[in-house]
Amino acid sequence: MDPNPLIESIPYFSTNALHVDCLRLDQIHPIVSGNKWYKLRFYIQAAIDSNAHTIASFGGPYSNHLVALAYAAKQNGLKSRGYVRSNKGEPITPSLQEAIDYGMELVYLGRNNFQEQKKALLQNNESAENNVYYVDEGGYGAIGAKGASTIIIDWNNENGNKLHAYDTLLCAVGTGTMIAGIINAASSNQKIIGIPVLKNEGSIGSEIQQLILQTNVQYELLHEFHEGGYAKTSKAQIEFMNAFWEATKIPTDIVYTGKVFYAVQQLINKQYFLPASKVLVIHSGGLQGNRSLAKGVLNF
């Protein structure tokens, strides 16, 4: 695990009036990639502290989160269980097979009432059952946000608060856990921009708000860059991802980071950023979603 991820300049975006860098969280570990470790770190500790023998969570067939959890649990002497938003008997995706290879037990909840079943299982953390520790989908929750805040805190502690020199920080928004943690660790002179990857996600603002501990940091959600919704993509996004790879050798995925970097390009074209701004894009890692594409669609 590399606790001090690289900050890389992106000349592809930078101009005389704008400087854009990338925090390469995708490089901290080949499996527990990007923000996944940060969101899971205190959940893993909580499971150990509660004497649970199994840590369980929820996700879809291409979940970065479940793969990361399976590996992290194994490394910390815990069993793992993944509740999957699909049906038993459907083809095993490469992501789910990887989770199985790390020892994860899979339980298929189907798609129709997944959220209701998830809610019922999460309530077990507050009951007498303590052999299994449940983590919400994507690591959502105060503990996950606390972990996500260490993306900023740990890096600044190692490097002298340099992340606070950026005017604007951008990241993808799925559950909202990462952006909440970043807001909690940001300074009051910074603006945090989130790119939601779900379409018509009307509750995401309130879900983020529930995890925010400080109110003096400005943040904004830009909802127009979802490319059709969660795990949806477009020809234009694919073309951008390939061009971005050729220019920078930074891999992105169709679900999260491809949408964030593509949004940055469009925002620059619209002159969204103030002149002389210093912008940091957080690469949240995880390329599992690309496994759903046909071979050769992406150049990396």
C-alpha positions in Angstrom: 0.0 0.0 0.0 1.4 3.4 -1.0 0.2 5.9 1.5 1.6 8.9 -0.4 0.0 8.8 -3.9 1.6 10.8 -6.7 0.3 14.2 -7.8 0.8 14.4 -11.6 0.5 17.4 -13.7 -1.9 17.2 -16.7 -0.7 19.4 -19.5 -3.6 17.9 -21.6 -5.9 20.2 -19.6 -3.6 23.0 -18.4 -3.4 26.3 -20.2 -1.6 29.6 -19.5 -4.6 30.6 -17.3 -5.3 27.2 -15.7 -3.2 24.6 -14.0 -4.7 21.1 -13.6 -3.1 18.2 -11.6 -4.3 14.7 -10.7 -4.1 12.9 -7.4 -3.3 9.3 -8.6 -5.1 7.3 -5.9 -5.4 4.5 -8.6 -1.7 3.8 -8.0 -1.8 3.1 -4.2 -2.5 -0.6 -4.6 -3.3 -2.9 -7.6 -6.4 -4.4 -6.0 -7.6 -2.1 -3.2 -7.5 0.7 -5.7 -8.1 4.4 -5.2 -10.6 5.6 -2.7 -11.6 2.0 -1.8 -8.9 1.6 0.8 -9.6 4.9 2.4 -13.3 4.2 2.8 -12.8 0.7 4.1 -9.9 1.3 6.5 -11.9 2.2 9.6 -14.7 -0.3 8.8 -12.1 -3.1 8.8 -10.8 -1.9 12.2 -14.4 -1.6 13.5 -15.1 -5.2 12.5 -11.9 -6.4 14.2 -12.7 -4.3 17.3 -16.2 -5.8 17.5 -14.8 -9.3 17.3 -16.6 -10.1 14.1 -15.3 -13.0 12.1 -16.9 -11.8 8.8 -17.2 -8.4 7.2 -20.1 -8.1 4.6 -21.2 -5.5 2.1 -23.2 -4.9 -1.0 -22.7 -4.2 -4.7 -23.4 -4.9 -8.3 -21.8 -7.5 -10.6 -18.9 -5.2 -11.5 -18.3 -3.7 -8.0 -14.9 -2.3 -7.3 -16.0 -2.1 -3.7 -16.7 -5.9 -3.3 -13.3 -6.9 -4.9 -11.5 -4.4 -2.6 -13.4 -5.6 0.5 -12.7 -9.3 -0.3 -8.9 -8.6 -0.6 -8.7 -6.3 2.4 -10.7 -8.7 4.6 -8.4 -11.6 3.6 -5.3 -9.5 4.4 -6.7 -8.7 7.9 -7.7 -12.2 8.8 -11.5 -11.7 8.3 -13.9 -13.7 6.2 -16.0 -11.7 3.7 -19.4 -11.9 2.3 -20.8 -9.9 -0.7 -24.5 -9.4 -1.3 -24.9 -8.9 -5.0 -27.5 -7.0 -7.0 -28.1 -9.8 -9.5 -29.6 -13.3 -9.6 -28.1 -16.6 -8.9 -27.5 -18.5 -12.1 -26.5 -15.5 -14.1 -23.0 -15.6 -15.6 -20.2 -14.8 -13.1 -18.5 -11.5 -14.0 -14.7 -11.3 -13.9 -15.1 -8.9 -10.9 -17.3 -11.3 -8.9 -14.9 -14.2 -9.8 -12.0 -12.1 -8.5 -13.9 -11.5 -5.2 -14.5 -15.3 -5.0 -10.8 -15.9 -5.6 -10.0 -13.8 -2.5 -12.4 -15.9 -0.4 -15.6 -13.9 -0.6 -18.9 -15.7 -0.2 -21.5 -14.4 -2.6 -25.2 -14.1 -1.8 -27.5 -13.0 -4.6 -30.3 -10.7 -3.6 -31.8 -10.1 -7.1 -32.6 -6.6 -8.4 -36.2 -6.0 -7.5 -36.0 -5.4 -3.8 -32.3 -5.1 -3.3 -32.5 -1.9 -1.3 -35.1 -3.2 1.1 -33.1 -6.4 1.8 -29.9 -4.3 2.3 -31.6 -2.1 4.8 -32.7 -5.0 6.8 -29.3 -6.6 6.9 -27.6 -3.3 7.9 -29.8 -3.2 11.0 -28.0 -6.3 12.2 -25.1 -4.0 13.2 -27.4 -2.6 15.9 -28.7 -6.0 17.1 -27.3 -8.8 19.2 -25.7 -10.4 16.2 -22.0 -9.4 16.2 -20.3 -12.2 14.3 -20.9 -10.4 11.0 -20.1 -6.7 10.6 -22.1 -5.1 7.8 -20.9 -2.2 5.6 -23.2 -0.2 3.4 -22.8 -0.2 -0.4 -19.7 1.6 -1.5 -18.7 2.2 2.1 -21.4 4.8 2.7 -21.6 6.1 6.2 -19.8 8.3 8.8 -17.1 5.7 9.2 -16.5 5.6 5.4 -16.4 9.4 5.2 -13.9 9.5 8.1 -11.7 7.2 6.1 -12.2 9.3 2.9 -11.1 12.4 4.8 -7.7 10.8 5.2 -7.2 11.1 1.5 -6.5 14.8 2.3 -5.2 14.5 5.9 -2.6 11.8 5.3 -1.2 13.4 2.2 -1.0 16.8 3.8 0.7 15.3 6.9 3.4 13.8 4.7 3.8 16.8 2.4 3.1 19.9 4.4 -0.5 20.8 3.6 0.2 21.2 -0.1 -3.3 20.0 -1.1 -4.7 23.1 0.5 -2.9 25.1 -2.1 -5.5 24.1 -4.7 -8.5 26.3 -5.3 -10.7 23.5 -6.6 -10.9 19.8 -6.0 -13.0 17.5 -8.3 -14.1 13.9 -7.8 -16.7 11.4 -8.9 -19.8 10.9 -6.7 -21.4 7.5 -6.3 -22.7 7.1 -2.8 -21.3 10.5 -1.8 -19.0 9.1 0.9 -15.7 10.2 -0.7 -16.8 13.8 -1.4 -18.2 14.1 2.1 -14.8 13.1 3.5 -13.0 15.5 1.2 -15.3 18.3 2.3 -14.7 17.5 5.9 -10.9 17.7 5.4 -10.8 20.7 3.0 -9.9 24.2 4.0 -12.5 27.1 3.8 -10.8 28.7 0.8 -11.3 25.6 -1.4 -14.3 24.6 -3.5 -15.2 21.0 -3.9 -16.9 19.9 -7.1 -18.6 16.5 -7.4 -19.6 14.8 -10.6 -22.6 12.4 -9.8 -22.5 9.3 -12.0 -26.1 8.4 -11.5 -29.0 10.0 -13.5 -31.8 11.7 -11.6 -30.2 11.0 -8.3 -32.4 13.4 -6.3 -31.4 12.1 -2.8 -27.6 12.4 -3.2 -27.4 15.9 -1.9 -29.1 15.0 1.4 -27.1 11.8 1.7 -23.9 13.8 1.4 -25.2 16.4 3.8 -25.7 13.8 6.5 -22.0 13.0 6.5 -20.6 16.6 6.4 -19.1 17.7 9.7 -18.1 21.3 8.7 -20.2 23.9 6.9 -17.6 26.5 5.9 -16.4 24.6 2.8 -18.2 25.4 -0.5 -19.2 22.5 -2.6 -21.3 21.9 -5.7 -22.7 18.9 -7.5 -22.8 19.1 -11.3 -25.4 16.7 -12.5 -25.1 17.0 -16.3 -22.1 14.7 -16.8 -23.6 11.2 -16.0 -23.5 10.1 -19.7 -26.9 8.4 -19.3 -26.7 7.1 -15.8 -24.8 4.6 -13.6 -22.5 2.3 -15.7 -23.8 4.0 -18.9 -21.4 5.5 -21.4 -21.4 7.2 -24.7 -19.4 7.2 -27.9 -18.1 10.7 -27.0 -17.0 9.5 -23.6 -15.2 6.5 -25.0 -13.5 8.6 -27.6 -12.4 11.0 -24.9 -11.1 8.2 -22.7 -9.0 6.8 -25.5 -7.6 10.3 -26.4 -6.9 11.0 -22.8 -5.0 7.7 -22.4 -2.9 8.4 -25.5 -2.0 11.8 -24.2 -1.4 11.1 -20.5 -1.2 7.3 -20.1 -3.7 7.7 -17.2 -6.3 4.9 -17.4 -10.0 5.7 -16.6 -13.2 3.8 -16.3 -16.6 4.2 -17.9 -18.4 4.4 -14.5 -16.5 7.0 -12.5 -13.2 8.5 -13.5 -13.9 8.6 -17.2 -16.9 10.8 -16.5 -14.9 13.1 -14.1 -12.1 13.8 -16.5 -14.4 14.2 -19.5 -16.4 16.7 -17.3 -13.2 18.6 -16.7 -12.6 19.0 -20.4 -16.1 20.2 -21.0 -15.9 22.6 -18.0 -12.7 24.1 -19.4 -14.3 24.5 -22.8 -17.2 26.4 -21.1 -14.6 28.6 -19.2 -16.1 27.4 -15.9 -12.9 27.8 -13.9 -11.6 31.2 -12.8 -8.4 32.4 -14.5 -5.2 31.3 -12.8 -7.1 28.6 -10.9 -5.2 25.6 -9.5 -7.4 22.5 -10.0 -6.8 19.0 -8.5 -8.8 16.1 -10.0 -8.9 13.1 -7.7 -8.5 9.8 -9.6 -10.6 7.5 -7.4 -9.2 4.3 -9.0 -11.1 1.1 -9.9 -11.4 -0.1 -13.5 -13.8 -2.9 -12.9 -16.6 -1.3 -15.0 -14.5 -1.5 -18.1 -14.7 -5.3 -18.0 -18.3 -4.9 -19.3 -17.0 -3.5 -22.6 -16.2 -5.6 -25.7 -12.5 -6.1 -26.3 -10.8 -3.3 -28.3 -13.3 -0.6 -27.3 -10.7 1.0 -25.1 -7.0 1.3 -26.1 -5.7 0.3 -22.7 
